[in-house]
Amino acid sequence: MSISENIQKINDEILDIKTKNGLKNEVKLMAVSKFHPAQDVLDAIKAGSLLFGENRVQEAIQKFPQILEENPNVCLHMIGQLQTNKVRHAVQIASCIQSVDRIELLYEIEKQASKLNKSIQVLFEYHTAEDSKSGFENKEEVIKALDLCANNTFPHIIPNGFMTMAPFCNDEKLIRKSFTTLRNLKDELQSDYKMFNLSELSMGMSGDYKIAVEEGSTLVRIGTAIFGERNYNK
Ligand SMILES: *Cc1c(COP(=O)(O)O)cnc(C)c1O
């Protein structure tokens, strides 16, 4: 199947799940283009994709500047673990950093965004799966981060919600638990921090997005099911 057929099929499935479950929220389909060439991104844009995700800053700054210049409606989010020394380039190219997993990173994002006089959205990545290493490990740290945001420590940063990775396994219960943990965190913190819109729930990948949408995902991050298998040897 072509990239455009894959996108169509996934959008149809998302709509179907929303209808079946009476879900009214928007579910954005992010095309995760890591390890795929710029031409694949252009094909996805032709098929209507406006939202892309990349893991590695190095790869993103090679692939995306021209695409973003020529397609002003297209947004790029960084979704991979971000080293502090890569923040400058990440802030230049992305409209959102979904993988904020430590407070130190917020200070660096603010520093770089203020230099560019650019506002940037962030999601707090939360650790919900035993086998994953990424994300804030506990709620108290996320609260600390939100308190700093609320005190206007980071005037160029717009907190926008939460992101997680479910465990890589076939156990539907475990996967679902990961997503409900994130949704519960969002519900609780949204009611405590009404000055922010924390409604984004970035959860669900090729293997588990149907469960994620059932559990309230507002943004699914899909690579393989759109672009095919990644070739890591390239
Ligand atoms: C690679 C990646 C995805 C997409 O994974 P697929 O299984 O190919 O859909 C989603 N989220 C993150 C954080 C990723 O690194």
The ligand as an SDF file (V2000), in Angstrom:
LIG
                    3D

 15 15  0  0  0  0  0  0  0  0999 V2000
    9.5260    5.7540   16.4520 C   0  0  0  0  0  0  0  0  0  0  0  0
    8.5550    6.3370   17.3810 C   0  0  0  0  0  0  0  0  0  0  0  0
    7.1800    6.2790   17.1120 C   0  0  0  0  0  0  0  0  0  0  0  0
    6.5820    5.5560   15.9220 C   0  0  0  0  0  0  0  0  0  0  0  0
    6.7530    4.1710   16.0490 O   0  0  0  0  0  0  0  0  0  0  0  0
    5.9980    3.1360   15.0760 P   0  0  0  0  0  0  0  0  0  0  0  0
    5.8880    1.9090   15.8950 O   0  0  0  0  0  0  0  0  0  0  0  0
    6.8780    2.9640   13.8850 O   0  0  0  0  0  0  0  0  0  0  0  0
    4.7000    3.7130   14.7190 O   0  0  0  0  0  0  0  0  0  0  0  0
    6.3260    6.9040   18.0170 C   0  0  0  0  0  0  0  0  0  0  0  0
    6.7860    7.5460   19.1010 N   0  0  0  0  0  0  0  0  0  0  0  0
    8.0970    7.6240   19.3870 C   0  0  0  0  0  0  0  0  0  0  0  0
    8.5360    8.3560   20.6130 C   0  0  0  0  0  0  0  0  0  0  0  0
    9.0130    7.0040   18.5520 C   0  0  0  0  0  0  0  0  0  0  0  0
   10.3070    7.0660   18.8660 O   0  0  0  0  0  0  0  0  0  0  0  0
  1  2  1  0
  2  3  1  0
  2 14  2  0
  3  4  1  0
  3 10  2  0
  4  5  1  0
  5  6  1  0
  6  7  2  0
  6  8  1  0
  6  9  1  0
 10 11  1  0
 11 12  2  0
 12 13  1  0
 12 14  1  0
 14 15  1  0
M  END
$$$$
